[in-house]
Amino acid sequence: MILFAAMLVFLATFSIGNARMVVDMEDNSRPFKATAKAYAVAVSPPPILEIYITGNGHATHMGNISIWQHHFVNVISMTFYDGRFVWTAANGDTIEGGYYGSMVPTSVGFEIHGYFTIDGGTGRFEDAVGGGIASGMQYFDNTADLRLDGTITY
């Protein structure tokens, strides 16, 4: 009976501890917003384009940033996939992750409709996680306006 009572106390303590971890993780989640002006270069021919993107912008929790991104575009389905990004703050800290989505043709380029995930970084963002909506505009002159709107935990 004492062993059974001890097990109940252990399980209750373990459950409360885990509940605190979940609450603490949720409490650390913060809004994350970023905007950037970028330039895209295709390094392979259609129908699957390999794209590299570089640029500059601003992100919450980071300040001014430089960006590097890479993804593939299927010009038939107008989707982009296998995206990876590294956004670097002025102090060298980075946030990195993945993205995917679709593009809608317009008279000036393509509307970007996508999703991003944050799965790490360096410095104070070493174990960062998060994600949200990626949007923007890819213009015919290969420039782009990019926006991220989501959450981050670090």
C-alpha positions in Angstrom: 0.0 0.0 0.0 2.8 2.4 0.8 4.5 1.6 -2.6 1.1 2.3 -4.3 0.8 5.6 -2.5 4.4 6.5 -3.4 3.7 5.7 -7.0 0.6 7.9 -7.0 2.6 10.8 -5.6 5.4 10.3 -8.2 2.8 10.2 -11.1 1.0 13.3 -9.8 4.3 15.1 -9.4 5.4 14.0 -12.9 2.1 15.0 -14.4 2.2 18.4 -12.7 5.8 18.9 -13.8 4.9 18.1 -17.4 1.9 20.3 -17.3 4.1 23.2 -16.1 6.5 22.5 -19.0 3.7 22.8 -21.5 2.4 25.9 -19.9 5.9 27.4 -19.8 6.4 26.7 -23.5 3.1 28.2 -24.4 3.9 31.3 -22.2 7.1 31.8 -24.1 5.4 31.9 -27.5 5.5 35.4 -28.9 4.2 37.1 -32.0 6.7 37.1 -34.8 6.5 39.4 -37.8 9.0 40.1 -40.5 9.2 42.1 -43.8 11.9 42.0 -46.4 12.8 43.3 -49.8 14.6 40.7 -51.7 16.1 39.6 -55.1 15.5 36.2 -56.6 17.8 34.3 -59.0 16.8 31.1 -60.8 19.7 28.7 -61.4 17.9 26.0 -63.4 15.5 26.0 -66.3 11.8 25.3 -66.2 9.7 23.3 -65.5 11.4 23.0 -62.0 13.3 26.2 -61.1 15.8 26.3 -58.4 15.7 29.7 -56.7 18.1 31.6 -54.4 16.9 34.7 -52.7 18.9 37.4 -50.8 17.8 40.6 -49.3 17.3 42.8 -46.2 14.4 43.6 -43.9 13.2 43.9 -40.3 11.9 41.3 -37.9 10.5 41.4 -34.4 12.9 40.1 -31.8 15.8 40.6 -34.4 15.7 44.1 -35.6 17.3 44.7 -39.0 18.0 41.4 -40.8 19.7 40.1 -43.9 18.0 37.1 -45.5 19.1 34.0 -47.5 16.5 31.6 -48.9 16.5 28.6 -51.3 13.5 26.7 -52.8 12.2 25.0 -55.9 9.3 26.2 -58.1 7.2 24.0 -60.2 6.1 26.4 -63.0 3.3 24.1 -64.1 1.5 23.8 -60.7 2.7 27.3 -59.6 3.9 25.9 -56.2 7.2 26.4 -54.3 8.5 23.7 -52.0 11.6 22.5 -50.0 12.2 26.0 -49.0 14.9 26.8 -46.4 15.7 30.2 -44.9 18.3 31.8 -42.7 17.6 35.3 -41.5 20.5 37.0 -39.7 20.2 39.8 -37.2 22.8 42.6 -37.0 24.5 40.9 -34.0 24.9 37.6 -35.9 22.1 35.7 -34.3 20.0 33.7 -36.8 16.6 32.2 -37.2 16.2 29.3 -39.7 13.5 27.1 -41.0 11.5 25.9 -43.9 8.6 27.1 -46.1 6.3 26.1 -49.0 3.3 27.5 -50.8 1.8 28.6 -54.0 1.9 31.6 -56.4 -1.0 33.4 -58.1 -0.2 35.2 -61.4 -1.0 39.0 -61.5 -0.4 41.7 -64.0 2.9 42.6 -62.2 4.2 39.3 -61.0 3.0 36.6 -58.6 1.2 36.8 -55.3 2.9 34.6 -52.7 0.7 32.4 -50.5 2.6 30.2 -48.1 3.5 28.9 -44.7 6.8 28.9 -42.8 8.2 27.0 -39.8 11.0 28.0 -37.5 13.1 25.1 -36.5 16.2 26.5 -34.9 18.8 29.2 -35.1 21.9 30.5 -33.4 22.6 32.8 -30.4 19.5 33.5 -28.4 17.5 31.7 -31.1 19.4 28.4 -30.8 16.3 26.3 -29.9 13.7 28.5 -31.5 10.5 27.0 -32.9 7.4 28.6 -34.4 5.7 29.3 -37.7 2.9 31.0 -39.5 1.8 32.6 -42.7 4.2 33.7 -45.4 3.0 36.2 -48.0 4.1 38.8 -50.4 4.8 39.6 -54.1 7.3 38.2 -56.5 7.7 40.8 -59.3 8.6 40.2 -63.0 11.9 42.0 -62.4 13.0 39.3 -59.9 12.5 41.6 -56.9 10.2 40.5 -54.1 8.4 41.9 -51.1 8.1 39.2 -48.3 6.1 39.1 -45.1 5.9 36.6 -42.3 3.2 36.7 -39.6 3.3 34.0 -36.9 4.7 33.1 -33.6 8.1 32.2 -32.2 9.2 30.5 -29.0 12.9 30.8 -27.9 
